Amino acid sequence: TADRPGTAFMRIDKMTAAVKQAKAEADFVIVSMHAGDEYKVLPNQAQIDFARAAVDAGAELVIGHHPHVVQTVERYRGKNIFYSLGNFVFDQTAPATKEGLVAKIIFTKAGVSGLSFHPVLIENLSQPRFIETVEVSQRDGQ
């Protein structure tokens, strides 16, 4: 509420209004989305609808979390949606839940100019270890 912090449930109408208000006051708006089906590598339709609505409202980037596994990355209307970055520090033992991504995002005044994905493997009681780096250029529509 206006005088009490809390959780913003995934109501597209409220999120859209909040993103538009934030966009009027900030250079960049990043939406954090806690959603998705646990252990599924593809986003569900609710995730897709919410994330795309955030971009439509003016978000520069949407970063999702909850499924405990890495999900797809989508480029929608020139913006990036990370449906789930998987786990980073967590105590699950199934192989897919021991993997995650760290996304390094480079901003310029024009927006996101580059991304670096840093895959991690969780070992030894919740300790993440970087395993490789993949560079992705945002130039030339890539």
C-alpha positions in Angstrom: 0.0 0.0 0.0 1.0 3.6 0.0 2.2 3.5 3.6 3.2 -0.2 4.0 5.7 -2.3 2.1 4.7 -5.8 0.9 4.6 -8.2 -2.0 3.4 -7.0 -5.4 1.5 -10.0 -6.8 1.6 -10.7 -10.5 -1.2 -8.4 -11.5 -0.4 -7.1 -15.0 -2.5 -4.0 -14.5 -0.8 -2.9 -11.3 2.7 -3.8 -12.7 2.0 -1.8 -15.9 1.0 1.3 -13.9 4.1 1.0 -11.6 6.4 0.6 -14.6 5.0 3.6 -16.3 5.3 5.7 -13.1 8.9 4.5 -12.6 9.8 5.1 -16.2 8.7 8.8 -15.8 11.2 9.1 -12.9 14.1 6.8 -13.9 16.5 6.3 -16.8 15.9 2.5 -16.7 13.3 0.3 -15.2 14.1 -3.3 -14.4 11.3 -5.7 -13.4 12.0 -8.6 -11.1 9.6 -11.4 -11.7 9.1 -14.3 -9.1 7.2 -16.7 -11.2 7.2 -20.0 -13.1 6.8 -23.7 -12.6 9.6 -25.2 -10.6 12.1 -27.4 -12.5 10.6 -26.6 -15.9 13.1 -25.3 -18.5 10.5 -23.4 -20.5 8.5 -20.4 -19.1 4.8 -20.8 -18.7 2.3 -18.5 -20.4 1.7 -16.4 -17.3 5.5 -15.6 -17.2 5.5 -14.7 -20.9 2.4 -12.5 -20.6 3.7 -10.7 -17.5 7.2 -10.2 -18.9 6.1 -8.9 -22.2 3.6 -6.6 -20.6 6.4 -5.2 -18.5 8.4 -4.4 -21.7 5.3 -3.0 -23.4 4.9 -0.7 -20.3 8.5 0.6 -20.6 10.8 -1.9 -18.8 14.3 -2.1 -20.1 14.8 -5.5 -18.7 12.9 -8.3 -17.0 14.7 -10.8 -14.7 12.8 -13.8 -13.5 13.5 -16.3 -10.7 11.7 -19.1 -9.0 11.9 -22.3 -11.1 15.3 -23.3 -9.7 16.5 -24.0 -13.2 17.8 -21.9 -16.0 15.0 -21.0 -18.5 15.1 -19.4 -21.9 16.1 -15.8 -22.6 13.9 -13.9 -25.0 14.6 -10.7 -27.0 11.2 -9.0 -27.2 10.8 -5.6 -28.9 14.5 -5.1 -28.6 14.5 -5.8 -24.8 15.8 -8.8 -22.9 13.7 -11.1 -20.8 15.5 -13.6 -18.6 12.7 -16.0 -17.5 14.8 -17.7 -14.9 18.5 -17.4 -14.1 18.3 -20.7 -12.1 20.0 -21.0 -8.7 23.0 -19.2 -7.4 23.4 -20.1 -3.7 21.1 -22.9 -2.9 21.2 -26.3 -1.3 19.2 -28.5 -3.8 21.0 -31.5 -5.1 19.4 -32.4 -8.4 21.9 -31.7 -11.2 19.7 -29.1 -13.0 19.2 -27.1 -9.8 22.9 -26.9 -9.2 23.3 -24.7 -12.3 22.6 -21.0 -12.7 23.5 -17.9 -14.6 25.0 -14.6 -13.5 24.1 -11.9 -16.1 26.4 -8.9 -16.4 24.5 -6.1 -18.0 26.2 -3.1 -19.5 24.2 0.1 -19.7 24.8 3.2 -21.7 22.5 6.3 -21.9 20.8 4.6 -24.9 20.0 1.4 -23.0 21.6 -2.1 -22.7 24.7 -2.2 -24.9 26.0 -5.6 -23.9 25.5 -8.8 -21.9 27.8 -11.3 -20.4 26.5 -14.6 -19.2 28.5 -16.3 -16.5 27.4 -19.9 -15.9 27.8 -21.2 -12.3 27.8 -24.6 -10.8 26.8 -25.0 -7.2 29.2 -27.3 -5.3 30.2 -28.1 -1.8 27.3 -27.0 0.3 25.9 -24.1 -1.7 29.1 -22.6 -3.0 28.8 -21.3 -6.6 31.8 -21.6 -9.0 32.0 -19.9 -12.4 32.4 -22.5 -15.2 32.7 -20.4 -18.4 31.8 -17.0 -19.9 29.8 -16.4 -23.0 29.8 -12.9 -24.5 26.7 -11.6 -26.4 26.8 -8.3 -28.3 23.7 -6.1 -28.4 24.9 -4.2 -31.4 23.6 -4.8 -34.9 20.4 -6.4 -33.5 22.2 -9.4 -32.2 
